[in-house]
């Protein structure tokens, strides 16, 4: 178990790459987040889960391992039923692109592609969800063979035991309990599916499944189902492919947990968190009267190494949710003068720059090219900004932009800062570091000074 305090993005310590965050407030008043764990270089996710909890969204606990793929009995069982997942015969734009990519990879040879797909895979756990009902806690999970299951625990953090296979195939399960106590289960990629669960929370009638709740064509649905309710409106949150890649969390609303649903727009887009950012997956949840969006951002110039982030959102009177920007402050307050802002807390990156590991600081801004930018939202001071201290390595110039206006230029030579003066009136600002003629330049942290 790991305890720590933080309200800024990313939420978790740098060594914990937890993604696909499904956030729930349970009867004990605490917030619990169920997600995958990125700890591999060669694939998405891993063989285990950790549950994250908080009483106040400032003091956090990363609990011990809650579930492991080795405890799933059917993965290596040749007699186990394999349910079909993604329907590759439906030619949506996404499926067409994936098929073209596969054919290019195997030089147009379908037999080679089929042989590669048949190679035995290590069992990995993809995105989960969890829920509380009558003193029991249910973990819904999926695996890289497109099987889905549910396990049970006496505590929200697990350990979850006695997994049972569900009669469906696909990825990204989601669970929702309505005000009348009826439970609903969702899953799918490109096309989503939903069904009422039986009272045991582990079975459903296959003939009652509602298919195509959301589709790529009509709702920009890619994957990552998540259901919540506010008032009489049901919010179906998902990875949204409207902007070409599923880097957004979009949402659709309806008057029933099984639709029909109307597409409403995008809540947040992580496209600029990393040059290789590919997907997003998360949820919305009301905590102590405030709604938040829980999402992830990738790092290290890869589609993996994704990290949990949080932003406050507002549900308007007409039921819509305004799109919000990624921030460095997250659920906390703006950074203040004298406070260290870590390089890995940059919320947007433009160009080749990305966040990578560092022995002393955990992570840093690196791979910086001329004209690249790193964005930090937000800083606030009641006094005039007079200087900035930058902990860096390498050589280069860094122009400091505050609300898109230049506040000064800092010179770094062999990791030494040659001048620190900036000038900006008191207030709240978005900060951009614009890099000029960098030579092996890396940024570990920055600190504003006010007088």
N, C-alpha and C positions, 0 to 999 in steps of 0.2 A: 504494500500500500504506500502511495506517495501523496503527501499533503503539501499544498503550496498556496500562495496568495497571488492573485492577478485579476485585473479587469480589462487588460489591453489585448489586442490581437498580435500574434496568435495566442490563444488562451493557454495551451498546455506547454510545459517545458520542451525545449528543442528536441529532446530525444524521443518524444512521443508523437508520432504521426498518426493521429486518430482522425478519421474522415467519415463521411456519410452520416453526419450526426442527426440522430432522431432524439429529440428532447421531449421529456414528459415530466410534469409535476405530479407526484403521487400523493397518497393520502397523508403521508407524514410531513407534507409541505416542502419536501426537498425536490430539487431538480435532478433528474437522472438523464444521462446522455448515452445512447447505445450507438456504436459505430464500428467500422472496420478498423484494421491496423495495417498501415503501410510499413513493412520492415524488410522489404526485398528490393533488390536491384533489377531482377529479371521478370517481375510479374506484378500484377495488382494485388493488394491486400496481403493476407498471411494466413497462418493456421490457427490464430487465436483472436479472442476479443478481450477488451478491458472495458468496464463500465466506469463512467466519470460522474461524480455527483457534487452538488453544492447546496448549501443552505441559503446563500445570499448572492450568488454569482460573483463572489470575490474570493471566498475561501473554498478551495477545491480539493477533492480526493480522487486520485486515480486508483481504483481498486485492483486487487490481485486478479489474475487471469480468471475470467468468468466462464469461458467455454473454449474447447479445443477440438479441432477437426478429427483428431484421433479417436474421439468418443462417438463419432458418427458411424453406426454399424453397416449402413447400406452402401457406402461409397465404394468399397472394394468387394462387395458381394455380387457375384455374377448372376445371382438369382433375383436380386432386387429389381423392382419395376423401375424403368426409366421413362419419365414423362417428357414429352417434347416441350421445348421452350420456344425460342424465337422462330417464327415461321419464315424461312428464307424464300419461300415460294411467292410471297407477297412483295412485288417489286416497288417498294417505297424508295425514295431517293437515297436514304441512308443505307438500305440493304444493297442497292445497286453499287454504291461506292465501296462497301465492304467486299462485295463479290469481285469487283474490279481489282481491289487491292490484293485480295487473295490470289487471283489469277496472275497478277504481275509478280507476286512473290514466288510463285511456283511456275513461272514462265508458261502460263497457259495450260499446264498439265493438271487436269482435275484429279487424276489418280494419285499424283504426288501430294496434292493438297489433302486428299482423303486419307492417305497413309500417315501424313503428319498429324492429322486430327485424331487418328486412332492410337497414337503413342500414349502410354499410360501417364497420367498427370499426377503430381503431388496434390493431395486434397487441400484446397484453400477455402477459407470462409470469406464470402463477399458480404455486402451490406446487410445488417440486421435491423430489427426493431424489437421493442419490448413493451410490455403492458402489465398493469396490476389488475387483478380481479379476485375478490373475496379472499384476500390474504395470501394469494399465490401470485407468482410473477412468471410470465411466459416470454420466452425468447424465441423469436421467429428468425430463421437464418436461411441462407442459400449458399450454394457451393459452386465451384468452377465446373462441375459436371451438369449444371442447371437443375440439380435436385434442391428441394426445399423441405424444411422441417421445423419442428418446435420442440423446445426443451423447457423444463419447469424448475423453479427454485422457491425456497421459502423467504429469500431476501432479494431485494431489487438488484443487488450487485452480483448475485449468484453465490456459489457456482451453480450452473444450470445442468440438470441431469436428465437421464432417460429420454434421449431424443427420439421423436417419432417422425417418420417421413410423411409429408403431406402429398395428397394425390394431384400434384401439379408440377409443372416444370418451368424454369425461368430464373429471373434474378430479382433482387431488391424487394423483399416482402415488406408490407406495411400493415399495421394493425390499428384499429380504431374501435372504441366502444361508445355508442351513442347514449343519449340521456336516459333512454328506456332500458339500458343494460344490454342491448343487442350488440354483438361484436361483428365486425366486418374485416375481411382479409383482402389485400390487394397485392398484385405483383405484375411483372411484365416489362418488356423492352420493345419499343416502337409501337406496340399495341398493349394497352393495359387491361387487366382483368380484375373483377371484384366479386365477392360472394359473402353471404351471411355465414358466420361460423356457428356450429352447434354449441350447446351450452358447455361442452367439455373443453372448448377453446382449441381443439385439436383436429376436428373433423368438419367436413362440409359435404353437401350434396352436389356432386359434379354437374348434374343437370340444371342446377340453379345458378351456375356461374354466368355472370354478365360479361360478355367479351366486348372489346373495343370501347371501353369506358372513355378512354382518351386514345387518340391516334396521332401519328406523326403528321398526317395530312391536315387534320382539322384543328389540332391543339398544339402542334409542335412538340408532342410528347416523345421523349427519347427513352427515359428510364427513371428510376428513383422515386417511386410513388410515396406519398406521405399525405395523410388525411387529418384535418382538424376541423373544428366547428366554432363559429362565433355567432351568437344569437341563433337565428334560424338558418344560417347560411353555412354550407359545407365547402371547405377550401381544400382542393386537391393540388398539392404542391409537387413539382417534378423537375427533372433536368430538361431544360427547354432548348430546342435546337433551332429556334427561329433565326438566330444570327449566324448560322452555318456550322457551329460546333455546340455541343451541349454544355457550354460554360455558364449558362444562366440557370437560375431557379425561376421557373414560371409558375403560374397558377391558373386554375379554372374553378369556377364556382357553380353550385347547384343547390336545389331545394331538397335533395335526397342523397344519402350516402352512396347510392348506386346510380346516380345521374338522373337525367342527362346533365352534362357539364358544359358551360360556356367559357371559352378561353378569355382571360382577362388581361394578361400581360406578364411582364418580368418584374421580379422582386429585387434581384441582385445578379450581377454578371462578374465572374472572376477571370475574364479573358486576359486581363493584363497583370495577373499576379505572377506570371512566369512566361518566358517566350514559348514554352511547350505546353502551356495550360490546355487541357482537353475537355475535362468534364467538371460538373458540379453535382452535388447531392446533399440534401439537407431537409430542414423542416422549419415550421414556425411554431412558437409556443408562447403562451401568456404566463409571465412570471411576476408575481406580486403586482398585478394590474397593468404591466407593460408587456407589449408584444415584441418578440425578437425573431430574427431569422438566424438560423444556425446553418453554416455552410462550411466549405473547405477551400483552401488555396494550395496549389502545388508549389514545388521548389526544386532547386538543384538542376534546373534546365531539363526537367523530365516531366512526364505525365504522372509520376508517382510522388512519393514523399509529401503527401497532402496533409494539411494541418487544420485543426478545428478553429473556426472564427465565428464571431457573433456580432450582429448589428441590431440596434433598436429599429423597429418599424412602426408604422401607424396604419391601422385599418380605418379608413374614412367612413363617414356616415352613409355613403352610397355603397359601401362594401368593398371598394377598391383599395389596393395597397400601392402606394407610391414606390417607384423604384428608388433604391438607396445605393449610395456609393460604398465601396469597400473603404474601411478606415483603419488607421493604426490604433486609435483609441478604443475601438470596439464598444463594449458596454460601459466603459469607464469615462472619465472626464478627459478633456484635452490635456496634452502634456504642458508643463509649465517650465519657465526658466530655472536652470539648475538641475533639472531632471534629465537623466540619460535616456535617449531614444536609441534603441538598438537598430543596427542596419537591417536586421531581419524583420523589423517591424514596419518596413516599407510596405505600403498597401497596394501600390501599383508600380510596375516597372515597364519602361519603354526602351526598346532597342534590344541589345544582346545581354545586358546585365541580368544576373539572377542571384538568388540567395543560395549559398552553399555552406558547408561545414567549416568551422574554425576551431582550432584546439583551445584557444584561450577564451573566446567569446561565444562558443556554441555554434553560431552561424554568422555570416557576414555578406555584404554585397560584393560580388566579384564578377569576373569576365566582362569588365566594363570597357565599352568602346566609345569613340568620340561621338558626342551628341546624345548619348544615352541619358535617361532621366530616372530618378527614383522619387516617388511621391510619399509624403507623410501627412496624414490627416488626423488630428489637427493640433496646433499649438496655440496657447492663449497666455497673454500677459497683461497686467494692469499697468506696467511700466514700459518705457521705450526699449525695444530690442537694440542692444549695442554691440553684441559680438556672438560668435558661434565657435565652439570648440569641436573639432572633428578628430576622432581617433581613426587613423588610416595607415595603410601601407602603400608603397609605390610612389608615383609622381603624377601630377596633373593639376589642372585648375578645376574648381567647383564653383559654379555660379549658384547663388542662393536666390530662388524665386519664392516670393510670399504673396499668395493670391495673384499669381501670374505677373507680378512686378518684381524687378531685380532689387534685392536688398544689399548686394555686395558680391564680391568674388574672392574666393579663398584659394591660396596656392599651397600645394603639398609637394615637398621635395624629399624623396627617400623616406617617406613616412612622417616627416616633420612639417608641422603647420607653420608657414612663414608669416601669415597675417590672419587676424581673426575678426576684424572690425566689420560690422554690418550696421545698417540703419533702417529702422522701421518703427512706426508709431505703435502704441499699445493696441491690442485687439486680438481677435482669433483669426488664424491663418491656415491655409493649406500650404505646405512647404514642398518645394521641388528642388532636388539637387540635380543640376545639369552639368554633366561631365565634359570637360574640354581637353583634348589632346592627352588622354590618360596613357600612362606607361606602367603596366602591371598595378594599376591603382585598385585598392580595395578599401571599403569603408566598414568599420566595425560599430561605431556609435557616433552620435552627435549630441551636443548640449548647447542650448541657447543661454545667453547671458543678458540680463536686463538691468537698466540703471534707473 
